Amino acid sequence: MNKLSKLAFIAATAVMAASAMAQSVPASRQATNDNWVNGTGEYVWMNGTNELCWRDAFWTPATANAKCDGALVAQAPTPPAPVAPAPAITSQKITYQADALFDFDKAILKPAGKEKLNDLASKIQGLNLEVVVATGYTDRIGSDKYNDRLSLRRAQAVKAYLVSKGIESNRIYTEGKGKRNPVTTGCNQKNHKQLVACLAPDRRVEVEVVGTSKQ
C-alpha cells in the first residue's frame, strides 16, 4: 500500500471511530430541538461525552439549543423599569385686599395680615417651590410716583414676612404697579370717604406661587 493510500485509510478509520463513539439523546429532553435533531426528529445528535452537538444546515442563533449553544439561547428581554410620572406643576394666584394686610396708606403688616400670610407660607412649604411673585397695587387717589412707591413697599413687606417664615429670599420677586390695572368701575363719588370705600378692591397685593407638589 502506497503512502497516499495509507493516509486515506487512516482518515477514513478516524471518521468511522468518531461516528461509532457518537451517541444520541432523546429530543424530548432538550429545551429546543430546532436544527439539532436527526432525520426523524427524535434525537439530538451529540458526541460520546454529551459535550458537543452537530448542527444541520438550517441552524441560526434564533434556533439555538440550551444544551448545545449555552449563552446563544435567546433570552427574554428585560422589561424596562417603570417611569414615574413627572410631578404636575401648580400655579396659583392669591389676591389679598391691601386693607386686610395694612392700615390705609401704610405698608406695615397688621396682625390680621400676618395670619393670612401664615397660611400662604404653609402652602408654599408643601411645594418644591419655583417662584413667588408679589405685586402691589393702589387705588387712583394720589400721584403716580407716590402710589408706585407705596405699592412696591407693600409687596416688599409681604416678601420680608414670607422670608421670616422660611421661604427662600431668592425665590421671591416683588414689583409695584401703583394705580395701574384697576379692577373697579363706576367709582365717581364726590365724597372722599365714599370714594375710598368704593376703590378698595384696587388696593390689593397679588401673590402668584409656582411649584410642584412634594412626593
VMD Tcl script that draws the C-alpha trace (Angstrom):
set ca {
  {0.00 0.00 0.00}
  {1.50 3.32 -1.03}
  {1.85 6.32 1.30}
  {-1.17 8.20 -0.12}
  {-3.43 5.17 0.25}
  {-2.28 4.71 3.85}
  {-3.20 8.30 4.72}
  {-6.66 7.92 3.16}
  {-7.19 4.70 5.10}
  {-6.18 6.35 8.40}
  {-8.54 9.31 7.79}
  {-11.46 7.02 6.97}
  {-10.78 4.95 10.07}
  {-10.80 8.09 12.26}
  {-14.15 9.22 10.88}
  {-15.69 5.79 11.48}
  {-14.31 5.72 15.03}
  {-15.79 9.16 15.80}
  {-19.14 8.08 14.41}
  {-19.04 4.92 16.49}
  {-18.39 6.98 19.65}
  {-21.20 9.44 18.93}
  {-24.48 8.83 20.70}
  {-27.90 10.39 20.51}
  {-30.08 11.94 23.20}
  {-33.87 11.91 23.01}
  {-35.07 15.22 21.54}
  {-37.75 15.46 24.22}
  {-35.03 16.12 26.80}
  {-33.88 19.30 25.06}
  {-35.48 22.69 25.67}
  {-35.30 23.48 21.94}
  {-34.58 20.93 19.21}
  {-34.80 23.02 16.03}
  {-31.87 22.36 13.67}
  {-30.29 19.83 16.03}
  {-32.38 16.68 15.55}
  {-31.70 13.71 13.36}
  {-33.60 12.91 10.24}
  {-36.63 11.50 12.07}
  {-36.81 14.36 14.58}
  {-36.45 12.03 17.56}
  {-32.89 12.66 18.74}
  {-30.33 15.43 19.17}
  {-27.00 14.14 17.87}
  {-24.20 14.56 20.45}
  {-20.69 13.16 20.91}
  {-19.79 10.37 23.33}
  {-19.35 12.71 26.31}
  {-22.50 14.72 25.61}
  {-20.42 17.92 25.25}
  {-20.75 18.62 21.53}
  {-23.70 18.71 19.14}
  {-23.97 18.63 15.36}
  {-25.93 21.43 13.70}
  {-27.75 20.95 10.41}
  {-27.59 23.40 7.50}
  {-30.55 25.43 8.77}
  {-29.12 26.40 12.18}
  {-29.32 30.09 13.21}
  {-28.76 31.83 16.56}
  {-32.54 32.15 16.82}
  {-32.86 28.35 16.92}
  {-30.05 27.82 19.44}
  {-30.37 24.91 21.84}
  {-29.87 25.31 25.60}
  {-27.74 22.15 25.84}
  {-25.64 22.88 22.76}
  {-25.33 26.64 22.49}
  {-25.45 27.90 26.05}
  {-25.29 31.68 26.02}
  {-26.55 31.84 22.45}
  {-30.03 30.76 23.54}
  {-32.32 33.72 23.12}
  {-33.19 35.34 26.43}
  {-36.46 37.08 27.13}
  {-35.88 40.85 27.04}
  {-35.84 42.54 30.42}
  {-38.86 44.81 30.67}
  {-37.94 48.47 31.13}
  {-38.24 49.88 34.62}
  {-41.46 51.82 35.12}
  {-41.02 55.56 34.69}
  {-42.54 57.65 37.42}
  {-44.85 60.35 36.06}
  {-43.44 63.84 36.20}
  {-44.90 65.84 39.09}
  {-47.61 68.24 37.98}
  {-46.71 71.93 38.05}
  {-49.08 74.01 40.10}
  {-49.61 77.74 39.62}
  {-51.84 79.63 42.00}
  {-52.56 83.33 42.26}
  {-53.97 84.68 45.52}
  {-55.28 88.22 45.83}
  {-55.25 89.93 49.23}
  {-57.09 93.17 49.80}
  {-54.44 95.61 50.91}
  {-56.69 96.92 53.64}
  {-56.77 93.41 55.13}
  {-52.97 93.39 55.32}
  {-52.21 97.05 56.06}
  {-53.82 100.11 57.51}
  {-54.91 102.64 54.91}
  {-51.96 104.38 53.27}
  {-49.46 102.22 55.23}
  {-47.02 99.40 54.37}
  {-46.65 97.80 57.81}
  {-48.35 94.41 58.14}
  {-51.22 94.24 60.60}
  {-51.60 91.19 62.91}
  {-54.57 90.03 60.82}
  {-52.44 90.38 57.70}
  {-49.71 88.20 59.21}
  {-52.27 85.49 59.97}
  {-53.28 85.42 56.30}
  {-49.65 85.15 55.20}
  {-49.01 82.35 57.72}
  {-51.50 80.23 55.79}
  {-49.79 81.12 52.50}
  {-46.34 80.24 53.89}
  {-47.65 76.84 55.00}
  {-48.92 76.09 51.48}
  {-45.63 77.20 49.91}
  {-43.62 74.91 52.20}
  {-45.63 71.97 50.87}
  {-44.23 72.59 47.38}
  {-40.97 72.18 45.54}
  {-41.01 75.91 45.01}
  {-40.08 77.50 41.71}
  {-41.01 81.14 42.22}
  {-43.23 83.54 44.15}
  {-44.18 86.90 42.65}
  {-45.74 89.54 44.91}
  {-47.27 92.51 43.08}
  {-48.67 95.54 44.89}
  {-51.38 97.90 43.63}
  {-53.05 101.08 44.87}
  {-56.21 102.97 44.05}
  {-56.18 106.03 41.79}
  {-56.13 108.58 44.59}
  {-52.75 110.35 44.80}
  {-49.86 110.84 42.39}
  {-48.38 108.14 40.20}
  {-44.97 108.44 41.86}
  {-46.36 108.13 45.37}
  {-48.59 105.18 44.51}
  {-45.77 103.35 42.70}
  {-43.63 103.57 45.82}
  {-46.46 102.58 48.18}
  {-47.40 99.53 46.10}
  {-43.77 98.36 45.97}
  {-43.27 98.84 49.72}
  {-46.33 96.69 50.39}
  {-45.10 93.92 48.07}
  {-41.70 94.05 49.79}
  {-43.37 93.80 53.21}
  {-45.11 90.61 52.06}
  {-41.78 89.20 50.84}
  {-39.99 90.02 54.08}
  {-42.66 88.24 56.11}
  {-42.57 85.11 53.93}
  {-38.78 85.02 54.23}
  {-39.13 85.22 58.02}
  {-41.26 82.05 57.75}
  {-38.53 80.09 55.99}
  {-39.24 80.81 52.31}
  {-36.03 81.33 50.29}
  {-35.49 85.01 49.55}
  {-34.08 84.36 46.08}
  {-37.34 82.62 45.11}
  {-39.49 85.69 45.81}
  {-39.79 88.63 43.41}
  {-41.61 91.88 44.05}
  {-42.97 94.68 41.93}
  {-45.21 97.69 42.44}
  {-47.69 98.72 39.77}
  {-49.25 101.63 41.63}
  {-52.64 102.66 40.30}
  {-52.29 100.66 37.07}
  {-54.65 97.77 36.25}
  {-57.64 98.87 38.37}
  {-60.40 96.32 38.92}
  {-63.16 98.76 39.90}
  {-65.56 100.61 37.62}
  {-68.08 103.36 38.25}
  {-66.47 104.83 41.39}
  {-67.28 108.53 40.89}
  {-68.39 109.56 44.37}
  {-67.80 113.17 45.34}
  {-67.49 112.29 48.99}
  {-63.88 111.33 49.70}
  {-64.72 108.67 52.28}
  {-67.27 107.04 49.97}
  {-64.80 107.14 47.06}
  {-62.10 105.49 49.17}
  {-64.52 102.73 50.13}
  {-65.59 102.18 46.51}
  {-61.97 101.93 45.33}
  {-60.97 99.38 48.00}
  {-60.67 96.42 45.55}
  {-57.99 98.34 43.64}
  {-55.82 98.43 46.77}
  {-54.50 94.88 46.72}
  {-51.47 92.60 46.72}
  {-51.45 89.70 44.28}
  {-49.20 86.75 45.14}
  {-48.54 84.14 42.46}
  {-46.92 80.86 43.52}
  {-45.43 78.34 41.06}
  {-44.03 74.95 42.05}
  {-44.59 71.18 42.07}
  {-46.08 69.05 44.81}
  {-43.67 67.22 47.07}
  {-43.92 63.42 46.75}
}
mol new
graphics top color blue
foreach p $ca { graphics top sphere $p radius 0.5 }
foreach p [lrange $ca 0 end-1] q [lrange $ca 1 end] { graphics top cylinder $p $q radius 0.2 }
display resetview
